[in-house]
């Protein structure tokens, strides 16, 4: 209804369902139940990963691909226009892109690290054909120290190196992916502002070391964006843009269903307040 009010009564927005596995950040029953592709000394502890936890095996990853296919078929049955195979923000598929230290066919060299994503896309494509749009939400860089990072300079992980991400984009196009949503960073690591620029941190977090507009500029430099307001007006509507207040992330950290507390206050302000009151 909102899209039709904005774009006209005959407008039908595309509905894309995101398919994801949260990996080391999995909380299937509200508690940490991490699944790791490999051990990462920077991320293991905060994610509740113990030193003796075994990474997910190649065989288990192959079985997981069947779940993606099943989810895509359900999305088609439910009437979605497409599926987005999420590979960003250090969730499982994103972590596999940086699996430099993993052994086996899903780790090490570039072609192995992108294998799971490409195989999953191929299996989904084989199941749904051209009936669904195939999309990927991709981190162009995750600002994570090498050899645990993706799309980063090996000497200075805060600098993007887009060599491999660009190679992957070409492969995604060959696989039939027609939409790519580009992001960056890891909201769970020491620089969540790289993913979501802000100047007001959530509870317990620190103020970023850079102005949020610098973070925005970094995202623009790796995404080459944007959308309807730019096409129709030539500028963004100030009443729709993020004000960098961190409330959406706070809801997520408090275990609620997240959204914009400022722009959609009727829905998300009560959720935010309830989450804060329970802490």
C-alpha positions in Angstrom: 0.0 0.0 0.0 2.8 2.4 0.8 4.5 1.7 -2.5 1.3 2.2 -4.4 0.6 5.5 -2.6 4.1 6.6 -3.6 4.4 5.2 -7.1 0.9 5.0 -8.3 -2.1 2.6 -8.0 -0.9 0.3 -10.8 2.6 -0.1 -9.2 3.5 -3.6 -8.0 6.7 -3.7 -5.9 9.0 -6.6 -6.2 8.9 -8.9 -3.1 12.3 -10.6 -2.5 12.6 -13.1 0.3 16.1 -13.3 2.0 17.5 -16.7 2.7 20.2 -16.8 5.3 22.1 -18.9 7.8 23.4 -16.9 10.8 26.5 -19.0 11.3 28.4 -18.1 14.4 25.6 -15.6 15.3 22.9 -18.3 15.3 20.3 -18.0 18.0 17.6 -20.5 17.0 16.0 -20.6 20.4 17.0 -17.2 21.7 20.4 -18.4 22.9 23.8 -18.6 21.2 24.2 -21.8 19.2 27.1 -20.9 16.9 27.9 -22.7 13.7 31.4 -21.8 12.4 33.2 -22.3 9.1 36.6 -22.1 10.9 38.0 -20.7 14.1 38.6 -16.9 14.2 40.6 -15.5 17.1 38.8 -12.2 16.8 35.2 -13.4 16.7 35.1 -16.8 18.5 34.9 -15.6 22.1 32.1 -13.0 21.7 30.1 -15.4 19.6 30.3 -18.1 22.3 32.6 -20.4 20.3 34.7 -22.7 22.4 38.2 -23.7 21.4 37.2 -27.3 20.9 34.1 -26.6 18.7 34.4 -28.3 15.4 33.7 -26.3 12.2 30.8 -27.3 10.0 32.0 -30.1 7.7 31.9 -30.1 3.9 29.2 -32.8 4.0 27.1 -30.7 6.3 27.5 -27.7 4.1 26.3 -29.8 1.1 23.3 -30.9 3.1 22.6 -27.3 3.9 22.3 -26.4 0.2 19.2 -28.6 0.1 17.6 -26.4 2.8 18.2 -23.3 0.6 16.6 -25.1 -2.3 13.6 -26.0 -0.2 13.3 -22.5 1.1 13.4 -21.1 -2.5 10.6 -23.5 -3.5 8.5 -22.4 -0.6 9.2 -18.7 -1.6 7.9 -19.5 -5.1 4.8 -21.2 -3.7 4.1 -18.2 -1.4 4.2 -15.8 -4.4 7.5 -14.1 -3.9 9.2 -12.6 -7.0 12.7 -13.7 -6.0 15.1 -14.9 -3.3 18.1 -13.2 -1.9 20.9 -15.5 -0.8 22.5 -13.6 2.0 26.3 -13.4 2.0 27.2 -10.5 4.1 28.0 -9.3 7.7 30.0 -12.4 8.6 27.0 -14.7 8.7 27.9 -18.2 7.5 28.1 -17.7 3.7 30.0 -14.4 4.3 32.4 -16.2 6.6 33.1 -18.8 4.0 34.2 -16.1 1.5 37.0 -15.4 4.0 37.8 -19.0 4.7 41.5 -18.7 4.0 42.5 -20.9 6.9 39.8 -23.6 6.2 40.9 -27.0 4.7 38.9 -28.9 2.1 36.9 -27.8 -0.9 35.3 -24.8 0.7 38.4 -23.1 2.0 41.8 -21.8 0.9 42.0 -20.5 -2.6 39.5 -18.1 -4.1 37.7 -20.6 -6.1 37.1 -22.8 -3.0 36.0 -19.9 -0.8 33.3 -18.8 -3.3 32.3 -22.4 -4.1 29.5 -22.8 -1.5 27.7 -19.6 -2.6 28.0 -20.5 -6.3 26.9 -24.1 -5.8 23.9 -23.0 -3.7 22.9 -20.5 -6.4 23.2 -23.2 -9.1 21.1 -25.6 -7.1 18.4 -23.0 -6.5 18.5 -22.0 -10.1 18.1 -25.6 -11.2 15.0 -26.0 -8.9 13.2 -22.7 -9.8 14.5 -21.9 -13.3 13.5 -18.5 -14.4 10.4 -18.3 -12.2 12.3 -16.4 -9.4 14.7 -13.5 -9.5 18.1 -14.5 -8.0 19.7 -11.9 -5.7 22.6 -11.8 -3.4 23.3 -9.5 -0.4 27.1 -9.2 -0.5 29.7 -7.7 1.7 32.2 -6.0 -0.6 34.6 -5.8 2.3 34.3 -6.7 6.0 37.1 -4.6 7.6 38.4 -7.7 9.4 42.1 -8.6 9.8 43.6 -10.9 7.2 43.7 -13.9 6.9 40.2 -13.9 8.4 38.9 -11.0 6.3 37.2 -10.7 2.9 37.8 -7.8 0.5 40.5 -6.3 2.7 44.1 -5.1 2.2 46.4 -7.8 3.6 48.5 -5.2 5.4 45.8 -2.8 6.5 42.4 -4.5 7.0 40.6 -1.1 7.3 41.3 -0.5 3.6 39.1 -2.3 1.0 40.7 -4.5 -1.6 37.9 -5.2 -4.1 39.9 -7.5 -6.4 38.2 -10.7 -5.2 34.7 -9.2 -4.7 34.8 -7.9 -8.3 35.8 -11.4 -9.5 32.9 -12.8 -7.6 30.4 -10.3 -9.1 31.3 -11.6 -12.6 30.8 -15.1 -11.5 27.4 -14.3 -9.9 26.3 -12.7 -13.2 27.3 -15.9 -15.0 25.2 -17.9 -12.5 22.1 -15.9 -13.3 22.1 -13.5 -10.4 20.4 -10.3 -11.5 20.3 -8.3 -8.3 23.2 -7.6 -5.9 22.8 -5.5 -2.7 26.2 -4.4 -1.7 27.1 -3.8 2.0 30.3 -3.9 4.1 31.6 -4.6 7.5 30.5 -6.7 10.4 28.0 -5.2 12.9 29.1 -7.6 15.6 32.8 -6.6 15.5 34.7 -3.6 16.7 33.6 -1.2 13.9 29.8 -1.7 13.4 29.8 1.8 12.0 31.4 0.4 8.8 28.1 -1.5 8.2 25.7 1.1 9.6 27.1 4.6 10.0 26.1 6.3 13.3 27.2 8.9 15.8 24.9 7.8 18.6 25.9 4.3 19.8 23.7 1.7 21.2 23.8 0.9 24.9 27.3 -0.2 26.0 29.0 0.7 22.7 31.5 3.4 22.0 31.3 6.4 19.7 32.9 5.6 16.3 36.4 7.0 15.6 35.1 8.8 12.5 32.2 11.0 11.5 29.2 9.0 10.1 29.5 10.8 6.8 33.0 9.3 6.4 31.4 5.9 6.9 28.7 6.7 4.4 31.3 7.8 1.9 33.1 4.5 2.3 29.9 2.6 1.5 29.2 4.7 -1.5 32.7 4.1 -2.8 32.2 0.3 -2.8 28.5 0.3 -3.9 28.2 3.1 -6.6 24.5 3.6 -5.4 21.1 4.7 -5.4 17.3 4.8 -6.0 13.9 6.3 -6.6 14.3 9.7 -4.9 17.6 10.3 -6.8 15.9 9.3 -10.1 12.8 11.4 -9.6 14.0 14.4 -7.6 17.8 14.4 -7.9 18.2 14.3 -4.1 17.2 12.3 -1.0 14.1 13.0 1.1 15.5 14.1 4.5 12.5 12.7 6.2 13.3 9.2 5.1 17.1 8.9 5.6 18.8 7.3 8.6 19.7 9.7 11.5 22.3 7.3 12.8 20.7 6.8 16.2 21.4 3.0 16.6 17.9 2.2 17.9 17.4 -0.5 15.2 20.5 -2.3 16.2 19.5 -1.9 19.9 16.2 -3.7 19.2 18.0 -6.5 17.5 20.5 -6.9 20.4 17.6 -6.9 22.8 16.1 -9.8 20.9 13.2 -8.0 19.2 12.0 -7.7 15.6 13.9 -4.7 14.3 12.9 -1.6 12.3 13.2 2.1 12.3 12.2 3.6 15.6 12.2 7.1 14.2 10.5 6.7 10.8 8.1 3.9 11.9 7.6 4.9 15.5 4.0 3.5 15.7 5.4 0.0 15.1 8.9 0.0 16.5 9.0 2.5 19.3 7.0 0.2 21.6 9.2 -2.7 20.7 12.3 -0.6 21.5 10.9 0.5 24.8 9.8 -3.0 25.8 13.3 -4.3 25.0 15.0 -1.6 27.1 12.6 -2.1 30.0 13.4 -5.8 30.2 17.1 -5.2 30.7 
